[in-house]
């Protein structure tokens, strides 16, 4: 890698946008086109990077954020191989979410809360026929996010799969520990992440 290319990634955010018309606000935010499709934004410290990403989130439409590749400051400097470099590259929208909500990159299991909601059969005098396992996520401020909010944020940060596994594990552990659930049941798998269920009398259905 040339000296010029190394210094280009030092203390600068690099964006690769292959569209014909990059957002006009990028230049106002300090961006400079350095080679075809690649923009360089100076970021001397972590605070300036956070401010820049907030500004880019406002100035860049969601679709362009998804289509733009981002290399964080310092990742393109010094000795590295191609695999190491690619490991640091993310879509711009993912980098923005990870910067704003860095706690999503941590082990999320301790933030997951599982609530069981009974499902009643009105044709059987309100008998409980299943339990729905609802996922909730507690953010660092103590705010309880519902399943849709939690998974939208986790998906944007590239952690939806981890959150899904953590939710399943906790739901199964709660089910195993709670003596009010039937002791005999079997699990069946549907075709997607929202259609797994534990079936028996008074079974448990997972729906985040």
Protein Blocks (a to p, Z undefined) as FASTA:
>chain_A
ZZklmmmmgopacdddfbfbdcfklmmnopacfbghiacdddfbfklmmmmmmmmmmmpc
fklmmmpccddehklgcjddfklmmmmpccfklmmmmmmmmmlmmcfklmpccddddddd
fkngopafbdcdddddddfkopacdfklmmmmmmmnopmmmmmmmmmmmmmmmmmmmmkb
cfbdcddddfbfklgccddehiadddZZ
